[in-house]
Amino acid sequence: MSSPLPVPPARTRSRVSPFGTAVVCTALALVLLILVAVRWSPLMTLDRTVADALHRRAVTEPGFVHVNRVLTDWVWDPWTMRALITVAVVVLWWRGARALAVWIALTSVLSALLQQGLKSAVGRERPRWPDPVDSAHYAAFPSGHAMTAMVSCGLLLWLMRRHGTGPRVWRAALVVAWVSVIGVGVTRLYLGVHWPSDVLGGWLLGAALAGFSIAGFARYEKRGGPALPRRS
């Protein structure tokens, strides 16, 4: 069996603290959650203004609507993101990094449970249109697509960093990740199935969960988790 994934030297690690990022994103997400729950008028007005403008454009561009539907339903669908996480978990398990594999899997499961729990608790209605260009089920806040993309891309980038990915591949992965995270949010807004604050909430919660997961595993390793050899 191959050895577990190596940890890169300290100089290659990001200077951004995952825990600090997670705390900030959690605080912002909580503020946004409260504003959505109490239906703060300025936020509701902004949501409606942006949604109306995008919908007026969408109904005049059926071809672009089709492109957005393919992207949101196939390329950036939550199940596509979870499939990528599943592949990563299988590879980690096969290479002997089984604690890390379980950690990644549990984070992904927790993401799904958290978003569904919040949707049920908040119970926010999705935008309604007399001439919809797409449809979606369940409550609106937070956007499951946006949250799943943020969590999945964050975890996958973290795994690539641990593996010591080369600079060219790393830069390409960063571009793909950011395009995916931002792109899926844009598609949900353009198709008229979410309010802007739903997407923002999904991004913030996803970043918070990914940050706490990364920081948590680092703490687990320091407190006696399996020692992973460094790359020579």
Protein Blocks (a to p, Z undefined) as FASTA:
>chain_A
ZZddddddfklpcfbdfklmmmmmmmmmmmmmmmmmnopaklmmmmmmmmmmmmmmmmmm
mmlmmmmmmmmmmmmgmklmmmmmmmmmmmmmmnopamlmmmmmmmmmmmmmmmmmmmmm
nopacdddfbdcbdcedjfbdcfklmmmmmmmmmmmmmmmmnopafklmmmmmmmmmmmm
mmmmmmmmmnopacfklmmmmmmmmmmmmmmmmmmmmmmmmnopacddddZZ
